[in-house]
Amino acid sequence: MVNRKELRPESSPQAAYGAHLRRQRELCGWSQEDLAARMGCSGQHISAVETGRKPPTLPFSRKADQVLGTAEARDSFERQWHEMRRGSLLEGFPEYVEYERRAVELRIFEIGIVPGLLQTPEYAHAVNMADVRRGLITQQQGEERISFVAERQAAVARRSPFMLVVLDESCVRRPIGGAAVMDAQLHHLVDFAERPDTMLQVAPISLGERRPFNLPASTATLADRSVIAYGESHLRGFVEREITAVRPVLVRFLQLQAVCLSQAESVAMIQGIRKGTS
């Protein structure tokens, strides 16, 4: 074959996806143009995905599974696409997100940054692009994380669980993305607090050692009333299902709520920060 580019599937998840696409296409005896005609795109697009020059999308992956007959395979393109997306996330976190999407109640405590489910698009962009600039993740991974925030929010919104969110005061005082981005984010938090299926509280810095959590923590209560707990370090996330591990987290949430500002006081603090009076 003329101008056939050698692929290096071990070089990256995207390259592995492209090599898999080429392999499945050639097993069918099709050219890039043949596959493109069946998928409703151009041969150039197929070439770009196969050689790793263009990242695949979820609709592309599903169409490839349909056309190539790999939808039920263990190495389906949709499954490979999800694995690529998860590669840019903290280990353990994707597992928790699967529970989050099925939850009827969520409890969230966060330190230093507004949690993803409450972030505005501009705030999410500022947070993740900062990691790109630090060299911790690639530009593509940063964009994937931003998209993932929006997907999580949409998935949770469809189920509308009751959400109890406690923010350390650092979350609402730490400036992210500039004055306009931060003002819009704080406004979004106030709107969130006004919803009938939510509760928002701020844990003031003055709590000192009375704050029972020193790291972020979340729980997801499922329809069968089982509870999943999640916590994380800088290196990875941890999902707990056993009641002996989950119960202390629930107790700490109750202790935290008892010493936090009320929702009305919390909203007043956030409004004061917006106006520069708090």
C-alpha positions as CSV (number, residue, x, y, z in Angstrom):
1,M,0.0,0.0,0.0
2,V,1.4,3.4,-1.0
3,N,2.2,5.9,1.8
4,R,1.1,3.5,4.5
5,K,2.1,5.0,7.8
6,E,3.4,2.6,10.4
7,L,1.5,2.9,13.7
8,R,2.8,2.7,17.2
9,P,-0.1,1.6,19.3
10,E,2.0,1.5,22.5
11,S,2.8,5.2,22.2
12,S,-0.6,6.5,23.5
13,P,-4.2,5.5,24.1
14,Q,-5.2,7.5,21.0
15,A,-2.6,5.7,18.9
16,A,-3.9,2.3,20.2
17,Y,-7.4,3.3,19.2
18,G,-6.2,4.2,15.7
19,A,-4.3,0.9,15.3
20,H,-7.4,-1.0,16.4
21,L,-9.5,0.9,13.9
22,R,-7.1,0.1,11.0
23,R,-6.9,-3.6,12.1
24,Q,-10.7,-4.0,12.2
25,R,-11.1,-2.2,8.9
26,E,-8.5,-4.4,7.2
27,L,-10.1,-7.6,8.6
28,C,-13.2,-6.6,6.7
29,G,-11.1,-6.0,3.5
30,W,-12.1,-2.4,3.3
31,S,-10.1,0.7,2.3
32,Q,-10.3,3.9,4.3
33,E,-12.8,5.2,1.7
34,D,-14.9,2.0,2.0
35,L,-15.2,2.5,5.8
36,A,-15.8,6.2,5.4
37,A,-18.7,5.6,3.0
38,R,-20.3,3.3,5.5
39,M,-19.8,5.6,8.5
40,G,-20.9,8.8,6.7
41,C,-17.6,10.7,6.9
42,S,-14.5,11.3,4.7
43,G,-11.6,9.0,4.0
44,Q,-9.4,11.8,5.3
45,H,-11.2,11.7,8.6
46,I,-10.7,7.9,8.9
47,S,-7.0,8.4,8.1
48,A,-6.6,11.1,10.7
49,V,-8.2,8.9,13.4
50,E,-6.1,5.9,12.4
51,T,-2.8,7.8,12.5
52,G,-3.7,9.6,15.8
53,R,-3.9,13.1,14.2
54,K,-7.5,13.5,15.2
55,P,-9.1,12.2,18.4
56,P,-12.2,10.0,18.0
57,T,-15.5,11.1,19.4
58,L,-18.2,9.1,21.2
59,P,-20.6,9.2,18.2
60,F,-17.8,8.1,15.9
61,S,-16.9,5.2,18.2
62,R,-20.5,4.0,18.3
63,K,-20.8,4.2,14.6
64,A,-17.6,2.3,14.1
65,D,-18.9,-0.4,16.4
66,Q,-22.1,-0.6,14.4
67,V,-20.4,-0.7,11.0
68,L,-17.6,-3.1,12.0
69,G,-19.7,-5.3,14.2
70,T,-17.7,-4.7,17.4
71,A,-20.5,-3.4,19.6
72,E,-20.5,-6.4,21.9
73,A,-16.8,-7.0,21.8
74,R,-14.6,-6.6,24.9
75,D,-12.5,-4.2,22.9
76,S,-15.4,-2.2,21.4
77,F,-14.5,1.2,20.1
78,E,-17.0,2.8,22.6
79,R,-15.4,1.0,25.5
80,Q,-11.9,2.1,24.2
81,W,-13.1,5.7,23.9
82,H,-14.3,5.6,27.5
83,E,-11.0,4.2,28.7
84,M,-9.2,7.0,26.8
85,R,-11.3,9.6,28.6
86,R,-10.7,8.0,32.0
87,G,-7.0,8.1,31.4
88,S,-7.0,11.8,32.1
89,L,-8.8,11.4,35.4
90,L,-7.6,10.6,38.9
91,E,-7.4,6.8,39.4
92,G,-10.5,5.6,41.3
93,F,-12.6,8.6,40.4
94,P,-14.4,7.1,37.3
95,E,-15.6,4.2,39.4
96,Y,-17.2,6.7,41.9
97,V,-18.8,8.6,39.0
98,E,-20.7,5.5,38.0
99,Y,-22.3,5.4,41.4
100,E,-22.9,9.2,41.4
101,R,-25.0,8.9,38.2
102,R,-27.3,6.4,39.9
103,A,-27.6,8.2,43.3
104,V,-30.8,9.5,44.9
105,E,-28.8,11.5,47.4
106,L,-25.3,13.1,47.2
107,R,-23.2,14.6,50.0
108,I,-20.1,16.5,49.0
109,F,-17.4,18.3,51.0
110,E,-14.7,20.1,49.2
111,I,-11.7,22.2,50.2
112,G,-10.0,24.9,48.1
113,I,-12.0,24.6,44.9
114,V,-15.7,24.5,44.0
115,P,-16.6,20.8,43.3
116,G,-17.1,19.8,39.7
117,L,-20.9,19.3,39.9
118,L,-21.3,23.0,40.8
119,Q,-18.7,24.5,38.5
120,T,-19.6,26.9,35.7
121,P,-18.0,26.2,32.3
122,E,-15.6,29.1,32.7
123,Y,-14.5,28.1,36.2
124,A,-13.9,24.5,35.0
125,H,-11.9,25.8,32.1
126,A,-9.7,28.0,34.3
127,V,-9.0,25.1,36.7
128,N,-8.1,22.5,34.1
129,M,-6.1,24.8,31.8
130,A,-4.0,25.7,34.9
131,D,-2.9,22.1,35.1
132,V,-2.1,22.2,31.3
133,R,0.1,25.2,31.8
134,R,1.9,23.4,34.7
135,G,2.6,20.5,32.4
136,L,0.6,18.1,34.5
137,I,-1.7,17.1,31.7
138,T,-1.9,17.7,28.0
139,Q,-4.1,20.2,26.2
140,Q,-6.3,17.4,25.0
141,Q,-6.6,15.9,28.5
142,G,-7.5,19.3,29.8
143,E,-10.3,19.6,27.2
144,E,-11.4,16.1,28.0
145,R,-11.7,17.0,31.7
146,I,-13.7,20.1,30.9
147,S,-16.1,18.0,28.8
148,F,-16.3,15.4,31.5
149,V,-17.4,18.0,34.1
150,A,-20.3,19.0,31.8
151,E,-21.2,15.3,31.2
152,R,-21.3,14.7,35.0
153,Q,-23.5,17.6,35.6
154,A,-25.9,16.6,32.8
155,A,-26.0,13.0,34.1
156,V,-26.8,14.1,37.7
157,A,-29.3,16.7,36.5
158,R,-31.3,13.9,34.7
159,R,-31.8,12.0,37.9
160,S,-32.1,15.1,40.2
161,P,-30.8,13.6,43.4
162,F,-31.0,15.5,46.7
163,M,-27.6,17.3,47.0
164,L,-26.1,18.4,50.3
165,V,-22.9,20.3,49.6
166,V,-20.5,21.8,52.2
167,L,-17.8,24.1,51.0
168,D,-14.8,25.0,53.0
169,E,-14.6,28.8,53.1
170,S,-11.5,28.6,50.9
171,C,-13.6,27.4,48.0
172,V,-15.6,30.7,47.9
173,R,-12.6,33.0,48.7
174,R,-9.9,31.5,46.5
175,P,-10.0,33.5,43.2
176,I,-10.1,31.3,40.1
177,G,-10.1,32.6,36.5
178,G,-10.3,36.3,37.3
179,A,-12.9,38.5,38.8
180,A,-15.6,38.0,36.2
181,V,-15.3,34.2,36.3
182,M,-15.3,34.1,40.1
183,D,-18.3,36.4,40.3
184,A,-20.3,34.3,37.9
185,Q,-19.3,31.1,39.9
186,L,-20.5,32.6,43.2
187,H,-23.7,33.7,41.6
188,H,-24.2,30.1,40.4
189,L,-23.7,28.9,44.0
190,V,-26.4,31.2,45.2
191,D,-28.8,29.9,42.5
192,F,-27.9,26.4,43.5
193,A,-28.8,27.0,47.1
194,E,-32.3,28.3,46.1
195,R,-33.2,25.0,44.5
196,P,-35.7,22.8,46.4
197,D,-33.6,19.7,46.1
198,T,-30.3,21.1,47.4
199,M,-28.7,22.4,50.6
200,L,-25.5,24.5,50.5
201,Q,-23.4,25.3,53.6
202,V,-20.0,26.9,54.2
203,A,-17.6,25.6,56.7
204,P,-15.9,28.8,58.0
205,I,-12.1,28.9,58.5
206,S,-12.8,29.9,62.1
207,L,-13.9,26.3,62.8
208,G,-10.2,25.4,63.1
209,E,-9.8,21.8,64.4
210,R,-13.6,21.5,64.8
211,R,-13.9,20.8,61.1
212,P,-14.1,16.9,61.0
213,F,-12.7,16.5,57.5
214,N,-9.2,17.4,56.4
215,L,-9.6,16.1,52.9
216,P,-12.5,16.2,50.3
217,A,-15.1,13.6,50.8
218,S,-18.3,12.5,49.1
219,T,-21.1,9.9,49.6
220,A,-23.6,8.6,47.1
221,T,-26.8,7.0,48.4
222,L,-28.4,4.6,45.9
223,A,-32.0,3.7,45.3
224,D,-31.7,0.5,47.5
225,R,-30.4,2.8,50.3
226,S,-26.9,1.5,50.1
227,V,-24.2,4.2,50.5
228,I,-20.9,4.5,48.7
229,A,-18.2,6.8,50.1
230,Y,-15.4,8.4,48.1
231,G,-12.3,10.2,49.2
232,E,-9.0,11.1,47.5
233,S,-5.4,12.1,47.9
234,H,-3.3,13.9,45.4
235,L,-2.4,10.6,43.9
236,R,-5.6,8.7,43.6
237,G,-9.2,8.3,44.7
238,F,-10.7,5.6,47.0
239,V,-14.2,4.1,46.7
240,E,-15.6,2.5,49.9
241,R,-18.7,0.2,50.0
242,E,-18.4,-1.6,53.3
243,I,-20.6,-0.1,56.0
244,T,-17.7,-0.2,58.5
245,A,-15.8,2.3,56.3
246,V,-18.8,4.3,55.1
247,R,-20.4,4.9,58.5
248,P,-17.6,7.1,59.9
249,V,-17.8,9.3,56.8
250,L,-21.6,9.8,57.3
251,V,-21.0,10.6,61.0
252,R,-18.5,13.2,60.1
253,F,-20.9,14.8,57.6
254,L,-23.5,15.1,60.4
255,Q,-20.8,16.6,62.7
256,L,-19.7,19.0,60.0
257,Q,-23.3,20.2,59.3
258,A,-23.8,20.9,63.0
259,V,-20.9,23.3,63.2
260,C,-21.2,24.9,59.7
261,L,-23.0,28.1,58.8
262,S,-26.6,27.6,58.1
263,Q,-27.7,27.8,54.4
264,A,-29.0,31.4,54.9
265,E,-25.7,32.4,56.6
266,S,-23.7,30.7,53.9
267,V,-25.5,32.5,51.1
268,A,-25.1,35.8,53.0
269,M,-21.3,35.2,53.2
270,I,-21.1,34.4,49.4
271,Q,-23.1,37.5,48.6
272,G,-20.9,39.5,50.8
273,I,-17.8,38.2,49.0
274,R,-19.4,39.1,45.7
275,K,-20.0,42.7,46.9
276,G,-16.6,43.0,48.6
277,T,-18.2,43.4,52.0
278,S,-17.3,40.1,53.5
